[in-house]
Amino acid sequence: RVKTLLRAACMLAMGAAPAFNTPKGADPAGEVALICPSTLASAIASDDPPLVLEATVGCAASGASCFVPGAVLFDLAAVDVYEEDATGSPLPLPGNYNLRPPAALRAALERHGVRARRRCVVYTQCRRHTTAAREAQERGHHHRYRPAASREGVADPIVAARLVWCLAYAGVERVALLDGGMSLWLDGGFPVAGEPSPAAPVADFFDGRGGAFPRRPEYRASVEEVAAAVAASGGGGGGGGGLR
């Protein structure tokens, strides 16, 4: 499923629209899929709407003027550790630029209304960087904190893909990326909201059922596992063993 998610993100970046729906009759637990705008619109209007999350980075808002109805902003800083120096460079600390510890991660998800059994749909309006933004980064201003006005092109699917991975790792049973993001939503003429919706915190990620958190620790590789994989591949370069 991790490979499926990464493949989806890459294909979205290229403008493709792969279909990764769970086969008919299969157990939907752990599903990572793409959802088209029309299907999402119908789901939002249903008696059991998904939780729609707009992924952002380094800011409380994406700078966007419209949103998928009901969408809650989710700043990745809530689940990731970013310890930086005055120039915006990462500090060499254990766990830096990584997910927060399990207790803090779970608390962040609960603050945003995330529950294991409620389907989540993720999209982003964070955009790729202009030449000016990249030059500013080279002068010491870290890219995560560039304003939305300094970004260009289509929304960056990696921002949404990271939140999808985080949700799947935590144990959300059904997670989906919005196929085509906000651009395809607007092109389809679907309704929009002028502002994001406030988060509705929940008391328990598992709704009282209990269970280990994160539910899918195998979705995350340790430093030791990565180092072993690099060594086994002959260094992880372009030729040789082929790190996967």
C-alpha positions in Angstrom: 0.0 0.0 0.0 2.9 2.3 0.6 4.1 1.7 -2.9 0.6 2.4 -4.2 0.5 5.7 -2.4 3.9 6.8 -3.7 3.0 5.8 -7.2 -0.3 7.8 -6.9 1.6 10.9 -5.8 4.1 10.6 -8.7 1.4 10.1 -11.2 -0.6 13.0 -9.9 2.4 15.2 -10.2 2.5 14.2 -13.9 -1.2 14.9 -14.3 -2.2 11.3 -14.6 -5.1 9.8 -12.8 -4.5 6.2 -11.7 -7.4 4.3 -10.1 -6.5 2.5 -6.9 -9.8 1.5 -5.5 -10.2 -1.6 -3.3 -11.4 -4.6 -5.4 -15.1 -5.4 -5.1 -15.8 -7.5 -2.1 -12.4 -6.9 -0.5 -12.0 -5.7 3.1 -11.7 -1.9 2.9 -9.6 -1.6 6.0 -6.3 0.1 5.1 -7.5 1.3 1.7 -5.4 4.1 0.1 -7.2 5.3 -3.0 -7.8 8.1 -5.4 -11.3 9.6 -5.3 -12.7 11.6 -8.2 -14.5 15.0 -7.6 -17.9 13.7 -8.5 -17.6 10.8 -6.1 -16.4 13.1 -3.3 -19.3 15.6 -4.0 -21.8 12.7 -3.6 -20.0 11.5 -0.4 -20.1 15.0 1.1 -23.9 15.2 0.6 -24.5 11.7 2.0 -25.5 10.7 5.5 -21.9 9.6 6.2 -19.6 12.2 4.8 -15.8 11.8 4.9 -13.6 14.1 6.8 -12.0 16.4 4.1 -8.5 17.7 5.0 -6.6 20.4 3.1 -2.9 19.8 3.8 -0.8 22.9 4.3 2.8 23.5 5.3 4.3 26.0 7.6 1.3 28.3 7.8 -2.2 28.4 9.3 -3.8 28.9 5.9 -2.8 28.1 2.3 -3.6 31.6 1.0 -6.5 30.1 -1.1 -9.7 31.9 -1.6 -12.0 28.8 -1.9 -12.1 25.4 -0.4 -13.9 22.0 -0.8 -17.0 22.4 1.4 -16.3 21.2 4.9 -12.6 21.0 4.4 -10.5 21.4 7.6 -7.0 22.9 7.3 -4.3 20.5 8.4 -0.8 22.1 8.8 1.8 19.3 8.6 3.7 21.1 11.4 1.1 19.6 13.7 2.5 16.1 12.9 6.0 16.8 11.9 9.0 18.0 13.9 10.8 21.0 12.3 13.7 22.3 14.4 15.7 24.8 12.4 18.5 27.4 12.9 18.2 31.1 12.2 18.8 30.5 8.5 16.0 27.9 8.2 18.4 24.9 7.9 17.5 21.8 9.8 19.2 21.2 13.1 21.1 17.9 13.5 18.8 16.5 16.2 17.4 13.0 16.5 14.0 12.7 15.1 14.1 16.1 13.3 12.2 16.4 10.1 10.2 13.4 11.1 6.8 12.5 12.5 6.2 13.5 16.1 6.2 10.8 18.8 3.1 8.6 18.9 1.3 10.4 21.8 1.8 13.8 20.2 0.9 12.5 16.7 -2.3 10.9 18.0 -3.2 14.1 19.9 -2.8 16.2 16.7 -5.0 13.9 14.7 -7.7 14.0 17.4 -7.5 17.8 17.5 -8.3 17.8 13.8 -11.3 15.4 14.2 -9.5 12.3 12.7 -10.9 8.9 13.7 -9.7 5.5 12.6 -13.1 4.4 11.2 -14.0 7.7 9.5 -12.9 8.0 5.9 -10.5 10.9 5.2 -10.0 12.6 1.9 -6.9 14.8 1.4 -6.0 17.5 -1.1 -3.7 20.5 -1.0 -3.4 23.9 -2.5 0.3 24.4 -1.6 2.1 25.1 -4.8 5.5 24.5 -6.3 8.0 27.3 -5.9 8.8 30.1 -8.3 12.3 30.9 -9.3 12.2 33.9 -6.8 11.2 31.5 -4.0 14.0 29.1 -4.8 16.5 32.0 -4.8 15.2 33.1 -1.5 15.6 29.6 -0.1 19.2 29.6 -1.3 19.8 32.8 0.6 18.7 31.0 3.8 14.9 31.3 3.9 13.5 27.8 4.2 11.0 26.8 1.6 8.4 25.5 4.1 7.6 29.0 5.2 7.3 30.8 1.9 4.0 32.6 1.4 1.4 31.2 -1.0 1.8 34.2 -3.3 5.4 33.1 -4.1 4.4 29.7 -5.5 3.6 28.6 -9.0 1.9 26.0 -11.1 -0.2 23.1 -10.0 -0.6 22.0 -6.4 2.3 19.9 -5.1 0.9 16.4 -4.5 3.7 15.4 -2.2 2.3 17.7 0.5 -1.1 15.8 0.3 0.7 12.4 -0.1 2.6 12.9 3.1 -0.6 13.5 5.1 -2.2 10.5 3.4 0.8 8.4 4.5 0.6 9.8 8.0 -3.1 8.9 8.3 -2.5 5.4 7.0 0.4 4.9 9.3 -1.7 6.0 12.3 -4.4 3.6 11.4 -7.2 5.4 9.5 -8.9 2.6 7.7 -9.8 4.4 4.5 -7.8 7.3 3.1 -8.1 8.9 -0.3 -6.3 11.6 -2.3 -8.6 13.9 -4.3 -7.9 13.1 -7.9 -6.8 16.4 -9.7 -7.1 18.3 -6.4 -8.8 21.7 -6.3 -8.2 22.4 -10.0 -10.3 19.4 -11.1 -12.9 20.2 -8.5 -13.3 23.7 -9.8 -13.2 22.6 -13.5 -16.1 20.3 -12.6 -18.2 23.1 -11.3 -18.7 21.6 -7.9 -19.6 23.9 -5.0 -16.9 25.7 -3.0 -16.7 27.3 0.4 -15.2 30.8 1.0 -13.5 29.6 4.2 -12.2 26.4 5.6 -14.3 24.7 8.3 -13.1 24.7 11.9 -11.8 21.4 13.2 -14.2 19.4 15.4 -11.9 17.6 17.9 -12.6 14.0 18.9 -11.9 12.4 22.3 -10.5 9.1 21.1 -9.0 8.1 17.7 -10.3 4.6 18.2 -13.8 5.6 19.4 -13.3 3.5 22.6 -12.3 0.3 20.8 -8.7 0.5 21.9 -5.7 -0.7 20.1 -2.0 0.0 19.6 -1.1 3.4 18.1 0.2 3.7 15.5 -1.8 0.9 14.1 0.5 0.3 11.1 4.1 0.9 12.3 5.4 -1.2 9.4 4.5 1.7 7.1 7.5 3.6 8.5 11.1 2.6 8.1 13.7 3.2 10.8 17.1 4.8 10.2 18.7 1.4 10.7 16.4 -0.2 8.1 17.2 2.5 5.6 20.9 2.2 6.2 20.7 -1.6 5.8 18.8 -1.2 2.6 21.3 1.3 1.2 24.2 -1.0 2.1 22.4 -4.0 0.5 21.9 -2.1 -2.7 25.6 -1.3 -3.0 25.2 2.3 -1.8 21.9 3.3 -3.3 23.4 4.9 -6.4 21.9 5.0 -9.9 23.4 1.6 -10.9 23.9 -1.7 -9.1 21.5 -3.3 -6.7 18.6 -1.0 -7.1 17.2 0.4 -3.7 13.4 0.1 -3.5 
